[in-house]
Amino acid sequence: MNWLPIVLTLKLAGLTALILVAVGMPIAYWLAYSRWRWKFLAESVVALPLVLPPTVLGFYVLVAVGPKSPLGQWYQALVGHPLAFTFEGLLFASVLYSLPFAVQPFASAFGSVDPKLVEASWTLGKSRLATFLRVTLPLSAAGVVTGVVLSFAHTMGEFGVVLMVGGNIPGVTRTVSIDIYDEVQALNYTGAAETALVLLIFSFVILSIVYALNRNMWVVWPMR
């Protein structure tokens, strides 16, 4: 079994989940507490990757990072090579593709926090940031962990977006799902079965963790 695609996929999934924590939390906080009349439009944009075919999303991302796009030209001028068909381009696409899997659990968890606790923190003179860090975030720990785990697991199984934006470059963009596809195309069913079994076991473990968190089988973030 070729472990290089598995290691590359784990790296991609880990970085994607990490970026989504930094990017997704502010978006989720705004979605949870904003009273903007047209907020549903922003929610629809965030949820688009859930309903769009991966090839469609991959095509638009490929156009957005291509050498003729402003983003692609800026990146090429900065680092000296195109963004498309690179690990960085693949990471950018993965963040967009997994965005709703992080933002929606985050927003749901933030919205479920008792407003009276938040208001009590404000009356004690705490800033919004301090209140978020010391009240909202600890009480939303299970939802935050769920979002991180789901975005990580979703990235592990990407195929269409990976193929469109990253291609199939060994050691650079060939993820585990692409590797399984290649093994099947080469009629190497044994190799495909071994890699698929690793992915199956990993996915089962991830889902077990998510369901366990949602049922409060243990305390993820103990209150002090």
C-alpha positions as CSV (number, residue, x, y, z in Angstrom):
1,M,0.0,0.0,0.0
2,N,1.2,3.5,-0.9
3,W,1.3,5.6,2.2
4,L,2.4,8.8,0.5
5,P,-1.2,9.8,-0.6
6,I,-2.5,9.0,2.9
7,V,0.2,11.2,4.5
8,L,-0.6,14.0,2.0
9,T,-4.3,13.7,2.6
10,L,-3.8,13.9,6.4
11,K,-1.7,17.0,5.9
12,L,-4.3,18.6,3.7
13,A,-7.2,17.7,6.0
14,G,-5.3,19.0,9.1
15,L,-4.4,22.3,7.5
16,T,-7.9,22.7,6.2
17,A,-9.4,22.1,9.6
18,L,-7.0,24.5,11.2
19,I,-7.7,27.3,8.7
20,L,-11.5,26.7,9.1
21,V,-11.2,27.2,12.8
22,A,-9.7,30.7,12.2
23,V,-11.9,31.6,9.3
24,G,-15.1,29.8,10.2
25,M,-15.5,31.0,13.8
26,P,-15.9,34.7,12.9
27,I,-18.4,33.8,10.2
28,A,-20.3,31.4,12.4
29,Y,-20.4,34.0,15.2
30,W,-21.8,36.6,12.9
31,L,-24.4,34.2,11.5
32,A,-25.5,33.1,15.0
33,Y,-26.0,36.6,16.4
34,S,-26.5,39.0,13.4
35,R,-30.0,40.4,12.9
36,W,-29.3,41.6,9.4
37,R,-32.5,41.2,7.3
38,W,-30.7,39.6,4.4
39,K,-28.6,37.2,6.5
40,F,-30.2,34.3,4.7
41,L,-28.2,35.2,1.6
42,A,-24.9,34.8,3.4
43,E,-26.1,31.5,4.9
44,S,-27.0,30.3,1.4
45,V,-23.5,31.2,0.1
46,V,-21.9,29.3,3.0
47,A,-24.1,26.3,2.3
48,L,-23.6,26.2,-1.5
49,P,-20.8,23.5,-1.3
50,L,-23.4,21.1,0.2
51,V,-25.6,21.2,-2.9
52,L,-23.2,22.0,-5.7
53,P,-21.6,19.0,-7.5
54,P,-17.9,18.9,-6.6
55,T,-16.9,19.2,-10.3
56,V,-18.9,22.4,-10.6
57,L,-17.4,23.9,-7.5
58,G,-14.0,22.7,-8.6
59,F,-14.4,24.3,-12.0
60,Y,-15.2,27.7,-10.6
61,V,-12.3,27.5,-8.1
62,L,-10.0,26.5,-11.0
63,V,-11.1,29.5,-12.9
64,A,-10.7,31.7,-9.8
65,V,-7.1,30.6,-9.2
66,G,-6.1,30.3,-12.9
67,P,-3.3,32.3,-14.5
68,K,-5.8,34.7,-16.1
69,S,-7.6,35.6,-12.9
70,P,-6.6,38.5,-10.6
71,L,-6.0,36.0,-7.7
72,G,-3.9,33.7,-9.9
73,Q,-1.9,36.6,-11.4
74,W,-1.2,38.0,-7.9
75,Y,-0.1,34.7,-6.5
76,Q,2.2,33.9,-9.5
77,A,3.8,37.4,-9.2
78,L,4.3,36.8,-5.5
79,V,5.8,33.2,-5.5
80,G,6.8,32.7,-9.2
81,H,4.5,29.8,-10.1
82,P,0.7,29.4,-10.7
83,L,-1.7,28.5,-7.9
84,A,-3.6,25.9,-9.9
85,F,-2.4,22.3,-9.7
86,T,-0.3,22.9,-6.6
87,F,-0.8,21.9,-2.9
88,E,-1.6,25.5,-2.0
89,G,-4.3,25.7,-4.7
90,L,-5.7,22.4,-3.4
91,L,-5.7,23.7,0.1
92,F,-7.6,26.8,-1.0
93,A,-10.2,24.7,-2.7
94,S,-10.5,22.4,0.3
95,V,-11.2,25.3,2.6
96,L,-14.0,26.5,0.4
97,Y,-15.4,23.0,-0.1
98,S,-15.5,22.1,3.6
99,L,-16.6,25.6,4.8
100,P,-20.2,24.6,5.6
101,F,-19.1,21.5,7.5
102,A,-17.3,23.8,10.0
103,V,-19.4,26.9,10.0
104,Q,-22.8,25.3,10.5
105,P,-21.9,23.3,13.6
106,F,-20.1,26.4,15.0
107,A,-23.1,28.6,14.4
108,S,-25.5,26.1,15.8
109,A,-23.4,25.8,18.9
110,F,-23.0,29.5,19.4
111,G,-26.7,30.1,18.9
112,S,-27.6,27.6,21.6
113,V,-25.7,29.4,24.3
114,D,-28.1,31.0,26.9
115,P,-28.2,34.8,26.1
116,K,-28.6,35.5,29.8
117,L,-25.1,34.2,30.4
118,V,-23.7,36.3,27.7
119,E,-25.5,39.4,29.0
120,A,-24.4,38.7,32.6
121,S,-20.8,38.7,31.4
122,W,-21.3,42.0,29.7
123,T,-22.8,43.5,32.8
124,L,-19.7,42.5,34.7
125,G,-17.6,44.7,32.3
126,K,-16.2,42.0,30.1
127,S,-15.7,42.8,26.4
128,R,-17.3,40.8,23.6
129,L,-14.0,39.0,22.9
130,A,-13.5,38.1,26.6
131,T,-17.1,37.0,26.8
132,F,-16.7,34.8,23.7
133,L,-13.5,33.2,25.0
134,R,-14.7,32.6,28.6
135,V,-18.4,32.0,28.1
136,T,-19.6,31.3,24.6
137,L,-16.7,29.2,23.4
138,P,-16.5,26.8,26.4
139,L,-20.2,26.2,26.3
140,S,-20.0,25.6,22.6
141,A,-17.1,23.2,22.8
142,A,-18.9,20.1,21.6
143,G,-20.2,21.9,18.5
144,V,-16.8,23.4,17.8
145,V,-15.1,20.0,18.0
146,T,-17.9,18.5,15.8
147,G,-17.2,21.1,13.2
148,V,-13.5,20.6,13.2
149,V,-13.8,16.8,13.0
150,L,-16.4,16.9,10.2
151,S,-14.3,19.4,8.1
152,F,-11.3,17.1,8.7
153,A,-13.2,14.0,7.7
154,H,-14.9,15.7,4.7
155,T,-11.5,16.8,3.4
156,M,-10.2,13.2,3.7
157,G,-12.8,12.0,1.2
158,E,-12.6,14.7,-1.4
159,F,-12.4,13.6,-5.0
160,G,-14.1,15.9,-7.6
161,V,-12.7,19.2,-6.3
162,V,-9.3,17.6,-5.8
163,L,-9.2,16.3,-9.4
164,M,-10.4,19.6,-10.9
165,V,-8.1,22.0,-9.0
166,G,-5.1,19.8,-8.0
167,G,-5.0,17.2,-10.8
168,N,-3.1,14.0,-10.1
169,I,0.5,14.9,-9.3
170,P,2.3,12.3,-7.1
171,G,3.5,13.7,-3.8
172,V,1.9,17.1,-4.5
173,T,-1.9,16.7,-5.2
174,R,-2.5,13.0,-5.4
175,T,-4.7,12.4,-2.4
176,V,-6.0,9.1,-1.1
177,S,-9.2,9.2,-3.0
178,I,-7.3,9.8,-6.3
179,D,-4.9,7.0,-5.4
180,I,-7.8,4.6,-4.9
181,Y,-9.3,5.6,-8.3
182,D,-5.9,5.1,-10.0
183,E,-5.5,1.7,-8.5
184,V,-9.0,0.7,-9.7
185,Q,-8.2,2.0,-13.2
186,A,-5.0,-0.1,-13.2
187,L,-7.0,-3.1,-12.1
188,N,-5.0,-3.3,-8.9
189,Y,-8.0,-4.2,-6.7
190,T,-5.9,-5.4,-3.9
191,G,-4.1,-2.1,-3.5
192,A,-7.4,-0.2,-3.8
193,A,-9.1,-2.4,-1.2
194,E,-6.2,-1.9,1.3
195,T,-6.3,1.9,1.0
196,A,-10.1,2.0,0.9
197,L,-10.2,-0.1,4.1
198,V,-7.9,2.4,5.9
199,L,-10.2,5.2,4.8
200,L,-13.3,3.3,5.8
201,I,-12.0,2.6,9.3
202,F,-10.9,6.2,9.7
203,S,-14.3,7.5,8.6
204,F,-16.1,5.1,11.1
205,V,-13.9,6.3,14.0
206,I,-14.5,10.0,13.1
207,L,-18.3,9.5,12.9
208,S,-18.3,7.6,16.2
209,I,-16.5,10.6,17.8
210,V,-19.0,13.0,16.4
211,Y,-22.1,11.1,17.5
212,A,-20.5,10.5,20.9
213,L,-19.9,14.3,21.3
214,N,-23.5,15.1,20.3
215,R,-24.8,12.7,23.0
216,N,-22.5,14.2,25.7
217,M,-20.9,10.8,26.5
218,W,-17.9,12.7,27.8
219,V,-17.0,16.3,28.6
220,V,-14.8,17.7,25.8
221,W,-14.0,21.0,27.5
222,P,-14.5,20.8,31.3
223,M,-15.8,24.0,32.9
224,R,-13.5,25.5,35.6
